[in-house]
Amino acid sequence: MTTPALSKRSRNAVWIRQFLLQGCWNYEGMQNVGFAYAILPALRDFYANRPEEAMKAVKRHLEFFNTQPAMGALILGAAVRLEERVAAGEADPRAIGTFKVGLMGSLGAIGDSFFWGALRPMASVAGALLALLHPLLGIAAMLLLYNGVHLSVRRRGFAAGMEGQEAVVGWLKRAALNVRTDDRKLMAAILAGAYAGVFTGRLFVQGQSAAYALASLLLAAAAVHLFVVLFRKAVSPSEILSFLLFVGVLILWG
């Protein structure tokens, strides 16, 4: 059976739609609707003039799916390649569901640790440090540091998935995200220490006493340690930020 080739336009459409993976998040299927929506342009190409098989393919991707959004690009690319083989009669349709279930949990854990536990804190602290020079510089630094890595992982992961299942394993080995996670966590800790030092130094230069500056440094270090402990206890970053916002409002109100 000859399968229509995936057009460049459809491939680009799948790539863009991956950013809507959580656009219809639900408790029953999690990210299933977003995944089906993302892969739909490819299914239209592969199952052109075969509406019944196209409908079955869509239903396959409406099964439960949940992973870290950026790492989902890897699974999405591989699912497109598997669908191409299924449409050509070269693979069992059940292989797609097995592949997705086998990877979504492990990639979710890897992605959560790398993006939420290491990269985002590092980018946030770097932005806070540069914000001492200028607020807009801090915002730009944070966005560039995070999205530069985030978009690169999405692009390379999707491309590796499009090459096939073996390429997925090879890309994960080369990416070594576990090592990169430790590196980013260490960098976040170093930057947090630098921020505390710079902040305290500014207080000292502004005419505050040495005791006041030392107390501020110790308080900043204690806050950094507290946040590290809370992150390790799996406390939501949103809850921490909400608490800080509440404290800030009380300080300003006073």
KOLTORLO-248803 format. One record per residue (C-alpha): residue number from 1; residue in three letters; x, y, z. Coordinates in pm, 1 decimal. Last residue first. Layout:
KOLTORLO-248803
(atom NUM, "ALA", (X, Y, Z))
...
//
This chain:
KOLTORLO-248803
(atom 254, "GLY", (285.9, 4843.2, 5659.6))
(atom 253, "TRP", (89.8, 4792.1, 5341.1))
(atom 252, "LEU", (413.5, 4751.6, 5147.2))
(atom 251, "ILE", (533.3, 4482.9, 5385.7))
(atom 250, "LEU", (195.8, 4308.1, 5389.6))
(atom 249, "VAL", (180.6, 4313.7, 5008.4))
(atom 248, "GLY", (529.2, 4163.4, 4989.1))
(atom 247, "VAL", (433.8, 3885.7, 5232.1))
(atom 246, "PHE", (130.0, 3797.7, 5018.6))
(atom 245, "LEU", (338.7, 3798.7, 4701.4))
(atom 244, "LEU", (595.9, 3574.9, 4867.6))
(atom 243, "PHE", (321.1, 3331.8, 4969.8))
(atom 242, "SER", (180.0, 3330.3, 4616.3))
(atom 241, "LEU", (529.2, 3263.6, 4480.4))
(atom 240, "ILE", (572.3, 2966.9, 4714.1))
(atom 239, "GLU", (228.5, 2828.3, 4624.3))
(atom 238, "SER", (303.3, 2864.8, 4253.1))
(atom 237, "PRO", (637.9, 2687.4, 4300.4))
(atom 236, "SER", (436.4, 2385.8, 4426.4))
(atom 235, "VAL", (582.8, 2213.5, 4731.0))
(atom 234, "ALA", (749.1, 1888.7, 4623.8))
(atom 233, "LYS", (940.5, 1847.1, 4952.6))
(atom 232, "ARG", (1260.2, 1901.9, 4752.7))
(atom 231, "PHE", (1120.2, 2234.2, 4632.4))
(atom 230, "LEU", (1038.9, 2333.1, 4990.5))
(atom 229, "VAL", (1391.3, 2246.8, 5107.9))
(atom 228, "VAL", (1547.6, 2450.9, 4827.5))
(atom 227, "PHE", (1314.7, 2742.0, 4908.5))
(atom 226, "LEU", (1416.5, 2733.2, 5274.8))
(atom 225, "HIS", (1787.1, 2730.7, 5186.3))
(atom 224, "VAL", (1741.4, 3035.3, 4961.0))
(atom 223, "ALA", (1547.4, 3211.8, 5236.7))
(atom 222, "ALA", (1820.0, 3132.5, 5490.7))
(atom 221, "ALA", (2083.1, 3275.8, 5256.3))
(atom 220, "ALA", (1875.2, 3592.0, 5212.3))
(atom 219, "LEU", (1831.7, 3627.4, 5588.9))
(atom 218, "LEU", (2205.2, 3573.9, 5646.7))
(atom 217, "LEU", (2288.0, 3839.4, 5387.4))
(atom 216, "SER", (2032.4, 4081.8, 5533.1))
(atom 215, "ALA", (2175.3, 4031.4, 5882.4))
(atom 214, "LEU", (2524.5, 4097.9, 5748.9))
(atom 213, "ALA", (2407.7, 4418.8, 5578.9))
(atom 212, "TYR", (2233.0, 4538.0, 5895.7))
(atom 211, "ALA", (2540.6, 4460.2, 6104.6))
(atom 210, "ALA", (2764.4, 4644.7, 5855.7))
(atom 209, "SER", (2544.5, 4953.1, 5886.7))
(atom 208, "GLN", (2339.0, 5082.2, 5596.2))
(atom 207, "GLY", (2481.8, 5364.9, 5390.1))
(atom 206, "GLN", (2364.9, 5276.2, 5039.5))
(atom 205, "VAL", (2689.9, 5091.2, 4982.1))
(atom 204, "PHE", (2603.6, 4843.1, 5257.8))
(atom 203, "LEU", (2254.3, 4784.5, 5119.1))
(atom 202, "ARG", (2399.3, 4734.7, 4771.4))
(atom 201, "GLY", (2646.0, 4480.2, 4906.4))
(atom 200, "THR", (2362.6, 4283.6, 5064.9))
(atom 199, "PHE", (2180.0, 4259.0, 4732.8))
(atom 198, "VAL", (2501.0, 4166.1, 4552.0))
(atom 197, "GLY", (2580.3, 3890.5, 4801.7))
(atom 196, "ALA", (2228.2, 3747.7, 4804.6))
(atom 195, "TYR", (2217.7, 3751.8, 4424.8))
(atom 194, "ALA", (2556.4, 3580.2, 4401.9))
(atom 193, "GLY", (2436.6, 3307.3, 4637.3))
(atom 192, "ALA", (2126.5, 3257.1, 4425.2))
(atom 191, "LEU", (2346.2, 3248.3, 4114.0))
(atom 190, "ILE", (2559.3, 2972.2, 4263.5))
(atom 189, "ALA", (2251.9, 2771.1, 4369.3))
(atom 188, "ALA", (2094.8, 2807.2, 4024.5))
(atom 187, "MET", (2421.8, 2698.7, 3862.4))
(atom 186, "LEU", (2429.6, 2385.1, 4076.4))
(atom 185, "LYS", (2070.2, 2306.6, 3981.3))
(atom 184, "ARG", (2152.6, 2367.9, 3615.9))
(atom 183, "ASP", (2446.9, 2125.9, 3624.5))
(atom 182, "ASP", (2245.5, 1857.3, 3805.2))
(atom 181, "THR", (1972.3, 1877.4, 3540.4))
(atom 180, "ARG", (2228.3, 1871.7, 3258.5))
(atom 179, "VAL", (2358.9, 1539.9, 3388.4))
(atom 178, "ASN", (2007.2, 1392.0, 3397.1))
(atom 177, "LEU", (1931.6, 1544.5, 3057.6))
(atom 176, "ALA", (2202.1, 1339.6, 2887.5))
(atom 175, "ALA", (2101.6, 1477.0, 2542.9))
(atom 174, "ARG", (2314.7, 1217.4, 2367.2))
(atom 173, "LYS", (2143.8, 926.6, 2540.5))
(atom 172, "LEU", (1797.2, 1072.7, 2484.5))
(atom 171, "TRP", (1879.4, 1130.8, 2117.6))
(atom 170, "GLY", (1987.4, 770.7, 2066.2))
(atom 169, "VAL", (1670.8, 634.2, 2226.7))
(atom 168, "VAL", (1451.7, 853.8, 2006.7))
(atom 167, "ALA", (1658.1, 766.1, 1697.7))
(atom 166, "GLU", (1572.4, 399.6, 1751.7))
(atom 165, "GLN", (1201.5, 483.5, 1759.2))
(atom 164, "GLY", (1203.7, 663.2, 1425.5))
(atom 163, "GLU", (1350.3, 962.7, 1241.9))
(atom 162, "MET", (1046.2, 1179.9, 1318.0))
(atom 161, "GLY", (1116.1, 1130.2, 1688.5))
(atom 160, "ALA", (1462.9, 1278.1, 1648.8))
(atom 159, "ALA", (1320.1, 1585.2, 1471.7))
(atom 158, "PHE", (1060.8, 1632.9, 1747.5))
(atom 157, "GLY", (1326.6, 1607.0, 2016.0))
(atom 156, "ARG", (1556.5, 1849.4, 1837.5))
(atom 155, "ARG", (1288.0, 2116.2, 1800.9))
(atom 154, "ARG", (1129.4, 2072.8, 2143.9))
(atom 153, "VAL", (1466.2, 2056.8, 2319.9))
(atom 152, "SER", (1581.3, 2370.3, 2136.6))
(atom 151, "LEU", (1258.7, 2551.3, 2224.8))
(atom 150, "HIS", (1308.6, 2486.6, 2597.4))
(atom 149, "VAL", (1680.1, 2566.1, 2595.6))
(atom 148, "GLY", (1639.8, 2911.7, 2438.9))
(atom 147, "ASN", (1305.2, 2951.4, 2614.4))
(atom 146, "TYR", (1454.1, 2939.5, 2963.4))
(atom 145, "LEU", (1765.7, 3148.9, 2917.3))
(atom 144, "LEU", (1596.7, 3396.3, 2683.4))
(atom 143, "LEU", (1292.5, 3450.4, 2905.7))
(atom 142, "MET", (1499.3, 3498.0, 3222.1))
(atom 141, "ALA", (1748.9, 3728.2, 3052.5))
(atom 140, "ALA", (1474.6, 3943.8, 2898.9))
(atom 139, "ILE", (1295.8, 3985.3, 3232.4))
(atom 138, "GLY", (1618.5, 4075.3, 3412.2))
(atom 137, "LEU", (1718.8, 4324.5, 3146.3))
(atom 136, "LEU", (1373.1, 4481.9, 3166.5))
(atom 135, "PRO", (1413.0, 4534.2, 3541.8))
(atom 134, "HIS", (1754.9, 4704.0, 3508.5))
(atom 133, "LEU", (2082.7, 4644.6, 3693.0))
(atom 132, "LEU", (1924.3, 4468.1, 3991.2))
(atom 131, "ALA", (1708.6, 4289.2, 3733.9))
(atom 130, "LEU", (2026.3, 4107.6, 3629.6))
(atom 129, "LEU", (2023.6, 3908.0, 3953.0))
(atom 128, "ALA", (1648.4, 3842.7, 3940.2))
(atom 127, "GLY", (1679.8, 3718.3, 3581.8))
(atom 126, "ALA", (1963.9, 3483.4, 3675.2))
(atom 125, "VAL", (1754.0, 3358.4, 3969.0))
(atom 124, "SER", (1457.0, 3292.7, 3740.0))
(atom 123, "ALA", (1664.6, 3122.7, 3468.7))
(atom 122, "MET", (1822.9, 2887.0, 3723.3))
(atom 121, "PRO", (1488.8, 2813.9, 3892.0))
(atom 120, "ARG", (1330.5, 2738.0, 3551.8))
(atom 119, "LEU", (1614.2, 2513.2, 3433.1))
(atom 118, "ALA", (1649.9, 2296.7, 3743.2))
(atom 117, "GLY", (1334.5, 2158.9, 3905.8))
(atom 116, "TRP", (1070.3, 2268.0, 3656.1))
(atom 115, "PHE", (1256.5, 2202.6, 3330.5))
(atom 114, "PHE", (1499.2, 1922.1, 3419.9))
(atom 113, "SER", (1312.2, 1738.5, 3695.8))
(atom 112, "ASP", (975.5, 1773.5, 3525.1))
(atom 111, "GLY", (1123.2, 1664.5, 3190.9))
(atom 110, "ILE", (1285.7, 1350.1, 3328.7))
(atom 109, "ALA", (969.6, 1249.8, 3516.7))
(atom 108, "GLY", (746.1, 1317.5, 3215.5))
(atom 107, "LEU", (988.6, 1135.3, 2987.4))
(atom 106, "SER", (960.8, 828.1, 3209.0))
(atom 105, "GLY", (581.1, 839.8, 3222.6))
(atom 104, "MET", (519.4, 925.5, 2856.8))
(atom 103, "LEU", (759.2, 667.5, 2718.1))
(atom 102, "GLY", (600.3, 324.4, 2754.8))
(atom 101, "VAL", (244.1, 456.4, 2723.3))
(atom 100, "LYS", (327.0, 625.7, 2393.7))
(atom 99, "PHE", (505.9, 322.0, 2250.5))
(atom 98, "THR", (230.9, 81.6, 2350.6))
(atom 97, "GLY", (-33.6, 310.1, 2201.4))
(atom 96, "ILE", (155.0, 330.7, 1872.9))
(atom 95, "ALA", (231.9, -43.0, 1861.0))
(atom 94, "ARG", (-142.0, -116.1, 1873.0))
(atom 93, "PRO", (-171.0, 9.7, 1514.5))
(atom 92, "ASP", (44.3, -286.0, 1399.6))
(atom 91, "ALA", (316.3, -184.2, 1155.0))
(atom 90, "GLU", (401.9, -202.9, 784.3))
(atom 89, "GLY", (50.8, -158.6, 643.3))
(atom 88, "ALA", (140.0, 173.8, 479.1))
(atom 87, "ALA", (-95.8, 363.4, 711.1))
(atom 86, "VAL", (66.5, 187.1, 1007.7))
(atom 85, "ARG", (413.2, 292.6, 889.9))
(atom 84, "GLU", (308.0, 657.0, 854.7))
(atom 83, "GLU", (136.2, 638.6, 1192.5))
(atom 82, "LEU", (465.0, 521.2, 1343.0))
(atom 81, "ARG", (649.6, 822.6, 1198.8))
(atom 80, "VAL", (387.0, 1063.3, 1333.6))
(atom 79, "ALA", (397.2, 889.3, 1673.3))
(atom 78, "ALA", (776.2, 933.1, 1682.2))
(atom 77, "GLY", (742.8, 1307.9, 1629.3))
(atom 76, "LEU", (471.8, 1335.1, 1895.0))
(atom 75, "ILE", (669.7, 1130.8, 2146.7))
(atom 74, "LEU", (970.7, 1361.5, 2115.8))
(atom 73, "ALA", (753.3, 1673.7, 2120.5))
(atom 72, "GLY", (596.3, 1550.2, 2445.3))
(atom 71, "MET", (924.9, 1629.3, 2616.2))
(atom 70, "ALA", (827.0, 1998.2, 2609.1))
(atom 69, "PRO", (483.8, 1927.3, 2758.1))
(atom 68, "GLN", (595.2, 1694.7, 3043.0))
(atom 67, "THR", (376.6, 1388.0, 2999.1))
(atom 66, "ASN", (11.4, 1281.9, 2990.9))
(atom 65, "PHE", (-187.9, 1071.6, 2747.2))
(atom 64, "PHE", (-508.2, 873.5, 2792.8))
(atom 63, "GLU", (-664.3, 759.0, 2465.5))
(atom 62, "LEU", (-773.5, 1020.7, 2214.4))
(atom 61, "HIS", (-473.5, 931.6, 1998.9))
(atom 60, "ARG", (-614.8, 599.0, 1894.3))
(atom 59, "LYS", (-951.0, 764.5, 1826.6))
(atom 58, "VAL", (-784.1, 986.7, 1565.4))
(atom 57, "ALA", (-634.9, 681.6, 1394.1))
(atom 56, "LYS", (-971.3, 506.8, 1388.3))
(atom 55, "MET", (-1125.8, 813.6, 1225.8))
(atom 54, "ALA", (-852.2, 820.3, 962.2))
(atom 53, "GLU", (-913.6, 452.9, 890.6))
(atom 52, "GLU", (-1282.2, 525.5, 826.8))
(atom 51, "PRO", (-1206.4, 838.8, 621.6))
(atom 50, "ARG", (-969.8, 671.3, 373.0))
(atom 49, "ASN", (-946.5, 931.6, 91.0))
(atom 48, "ALA", (-631.4, 1078.8, 253.8))
(atom 47, "TYR", (-519.8, 860.8, 543.4))
(atom 46, "PHE", (-152.8, 957.5, 561.8))
(atom 45, "ASP", (-203.6, 1325.8, 477.9))
(atom 44, "ARG", (-501.5, 1381.9, 706.7))
(atom 43, "LEU", (-324.1, 1187.9, 980.5))
(atom 42, "ALA", (-27.6, 1426.2, 956.8))
(atom 41, "PRO", (-251.1, 1731.9, 999.6))
(atom 40, "LEU", (-423.9, 1561.4, 1300.7))
(atom 39, "ILE", (-107.8, 1503.9, 1506.0))
(atom 38, "ALA", (-145.5, 1820.2, 1715.3))
(atom 37, "TYR", (-520.9, 1788.1, 1762.4))
(atom 36, "ALA", (-486.0, 1428.1, 1880.9))
(atom 35, "PHE", (-215.7, 1535.0, 2127.7))
(atom 34, "GLY", (-423.8, 1825.0, 2258.5))
(atom 33, "VAL", (-725.2, 1598.2, 2304.7))
(atom 32, "ASN", (-516.0, 1339.8, 2493.1))
(atom 31, "GLN", (-346.2, 1583.1, 2732.2))
(atom 30, "MET", (-521.5, 1466.2, 3052.9))
(atom 29, "GLY", (-760.3, 1191.5, 2933.1))
(atom 28, "GLU", (-1017.8, 1187.4, 3212.4))
(atom 27, "TYR", (-916.8, 1494.0, 3412.8))
(atom 26, "ASN", (-908.9, 1727.4, 3113.9))
(atom 25, "TRP", (-653.8, 1945.7, 2938.1))
(atom 24, "CYS", (-789.9, 2108.4, 2623.4))
(atom 23, "GLY", (-504.3, 2344.8, 2540.0))
(atom 22, "GLN", (-248.6, 2125.7, 2715.4))
(atom 21, "LEU", (-80.3, 2008.3, 2396.3))
(atom 20, "LEU", (-135.3, 2348.5, 2236.5))
(atom 19, "PHE", (238.2, 2407.2, 2184.0))
(atom 18, "GLN", (243.5, 2082.0, 1985.5))
(atom 17, "ARG", (25.1, 2256.2, 1727.8))
(atom 16, "ILE", (322.7, 2440.9, 1579.4))
(atom 15, "TRP", (520.2, 2124.6, 1506.3))
(atom 14, "VAL", (215.5, 1942.6, 1368.3))
(atom 13, "ALA", (147.4, 2237.5, 1135.0))
(atom 12, "ASN", (511.3, 2242.5, 1023.6))
(atom 11, "ARG", (487.5, 1874.6, 934.0))
(atom 10, "SER", (161.0, 1937.3, 751.3))
(atom 9, "ARG", (314.2, 2217.0, 541.7))
(atom 8, "LYS", (620.8, 2009.5, 464.8))
(atom 7, "SER", (396.2, 1737.4, 328.7))
(atom 6, "LEU", (389.3, 1391.3, 483.6))
(atom 5, "ALA", (412.0, 1144.8, 200.1))
(atom 4, "PRO", (98.5, 970.9, 79.6))
(atom 3, "THR", (107.6, 601.2, 170.4))
(atom 2, "THR", (137.9, 337.8, -100.6))
(atom 1, "MET", (0.0, 0.0, 0.0))
//
